[in-house]
């Protein structure tokens, strides 16, 4: 399970990375095709 430690911008994280809206992802990471924080959380 992913927690705030695997998020690249934990101060911006409201819930879990998989719950981030497209706007939130753009705010944290710019224009990306996939959410970088979700890629890191695939170990659960």
Secondary structure, 3 states (H helix, E strand, C coil): CCCHHHCCCHHHCCCCHHHCCHHHHHHHHCCCCCCHHHHHCCCC
